[in-house]
Amino acid sequence: VSTQSTGVSDSISIIMLEAEVIDYPTQEGGGKDFLLLSSRHKAVEEIIQSVKDARAGGISVFCGTTRDHFQQKKVVLLEYEAYVPMALKELKSICKEIRTRWKVFNVFFFHRLGEVKVTEESVVIAVSSEHRKECLEAVEFAINSLKANVPIWKREVYEGGEEYRGDVTSACPSCHKHKTEKAESNPNFQWKSNPEFIEAHINKTKS
């Protein structure tokens, strides 16, 4: 995995990654997990091509796109940030669980970092399997697990300057309280980019 830091705004720090590919040898000839976090656009057609397999009778794809509104507010900017080491660890764990539950061939997780324009894909998940049932169920499980456990945050700016910033993970009900306590004890604390805070937080979630 190659990384490069770049600044998108004063409050957002982006890490660009090339795809991380994990091989899972099986009796049927093997399968691959593709994990990609990047500030660069990735065409959905390329992702589909990556998960194709001669044995597969179905490919299920989920695309999450930037919409132009939220609760009657006009969205003018959407940015994503990730704590990459933990994000990759969680994505690997999701892939492992998918392969435990369903017989699938290839799995692709792609999530954009940085600014994502309206109508563009912010997340794409694709799974190939012999039959449609397995890949359909696996993709639904994958997006729900990503939303619940992977440390990727959203900053949504609305017309008029109001904005929303996503919490560390929706799986932790005490996230806002923990973040607030840290901020009150140290006004300069950067909760989103602090590895100690994030790892302790996620470990707490899983305990």
Buried (B, 14 or more C-beta within 10 A) or exposed (E): BEEEEEEBEEEBBBBBBEBBBBEBEEEEEEBBBBBBBBBEEBEBEEBBEBBEBEEBEBBBBBBBEBEEEEEEBEBBBBBBBBBBBBBBBBBBEBBEBBBEEBBBBBBBBBBBBBBBEBEEBBBBBBBBBBEEEBBBBBBBBBBEBBBBBBBBBBBBBBEEEEBBBBBBBEBBEEBEEBBEEBEEEEEEEEBBEBEEBBBEBBEEBEE
